[in-house]
Amino acid sequence: MSQYFTIQTIDGNNTDKYQTISTSTTSTQSTTINARRIAVTTGNLTHYVRFGSSPVVTTANGFVIPSNTTMIFNFYSGNKVATIATGASSMSIIDLD
């Protein structure tokens, strides 16, 4: 995979390219994401994530993403992201395809 990727234009006409999830200490799922690569950006708290068709994440089974961090993941199109945080925060997911 190339170290370069195309920056997506995000405006009011393509809201299916991104979503923001309000997070808490309970597992929360995104809507279905139709992409092969996604960027995940965490808010002001540490988040745990898990991917799948109907994922449920805990602090014991999730991948840790530190606060105020953006990570890029290869992704199975049609899956969802589940997230849990150490308190009330938010996480953004952007479709990079």
N, C-alpha and C positions, 0 to 999 in steps of 0.2 A: 504494500500500500504506500502511496506517495505521502510525503510529509506535508503536502499542500492540499487544500480542499477549497471548494468554491464557497464563498460567503453568500448566504441566501439573502435576498431582499425580502424583508418582512414588513408587510403593510396590511391594511384592512382587507385586502382581497385574498389573502392566503393564511387565514387564521388557523387552518389545519396544519400548518408547518410548525407551530409552537403551542405550548400550553404551560401554565403556571399552576402548581398544585399547592394548596395550603396544607402545611404539614403540622403534625403534633406527635404525641407519644403513642399514637395509635396508627397502625398500618393504613396507608391511603394509596389507592391505585390511580394511575393515569387512565385516560381513554386509550383505545387501541391506536398504536402508532404504525403507520405504513412507511417505514424507512429502513435502510440498511445500516445507516450510521446516525447516531444522535449525539448531541452535546447536552450534558446535564450540568446545571449551575445551581449550587446550593446557596441558601441565604446565610443568615448570621449564626447558624448553629450546625453542628456536625449532623450528617444524615447517613442513614443506612439504606441501601437500595437492593432490589432483587428484580430480575426480569423473568417474564414467563407469560403464559396465556391467561392465568388468573393468579398472579403471585401474591403471597402474603409475606411480609418481611418482619423480622424481629432484630433486636440488637445482637442476637446469637447467630443468626443465619444470613445476615446482610453484609454487603460489601460497603466498607466505610468510605465516605467522602467527607473530607474536612470542611469546615465552614468557609464561605466565600471562595469556593473553588469551582473551576469548570473542568470537566473531563469529557473526552470523546470516547464513545463505545461503538464497536460493531454490534449490530442488533438484528434480530430475526423479525422481519416485517410482519405485522399482525399481532405482535406481542404487546404487553403493557409493562409499565414500570411501577413497582410498589416502593414506597418510601416511608420511613419513620424518622423522626428527629428527636433530639433530646429536649424539646420544648416546642412552643408555637413558632413557626417560621414559614418559609416557602422554598420551593424548588422549581426551576424552569427547565423545560425539555424542548430542544430545538431539533427538528428534522434537517439533517445535512444533505439529503439526497435531492 
